[in-house]
Amino acid sequence: MQRTILGFGRDAEGDWAARLACGHNRHVRHRPPFINRPWVIHAAGRASWLGRSFDCLRCDRLEWPVRILEHRPPDEVFNLDCNDELPRSGAPNRYWQKIEIESGRAMLFIDTLQIERSLCPGSVTAIPPTLAFHLLALTTVRGRIRSYRLI
């Protein structure tokens, strides 16, 4: 998924990483001839990339961000009968969602990323900002969707 670059910082090894709007960091190393990003070496080069989009592989894998998140109640509780669907448009930018299944089984579909994932009781799945998804109940399902804001 493409995410906006908000800033840059160095990791523990001194390599540059882009701070993305989704809350993830993405390394932007310059190691020719295999990785050619000369713009990262100088402050002006990095500044020229602020606001541009960069691919976030962690969002593609539905990984929870490392940046601090704050729970934003109320939770959305849902009850679905077998074969019911729960479509959701993407949460606003800077907001993550967590799907928690309490009982039953469902399938999660994220068409943008071509993800189909089976969810069962105890399943907790992170949904990145702006990512639309839908659930299909395979049995009677009870669960909740929690929202979190990047701070």
Protein Blocks (a to p, Z undefined) as FASTA:
>chain_A
ZZddfbdcddfkopacdddfkopacddddddfkbccfklmpmklmmmmgoiacddfklmn
opacfbdcddddddddddddehiacddddddehiacddddfbdcdddddfknopacddde
hiacdddehiacddddfbdcdddddddddZZ
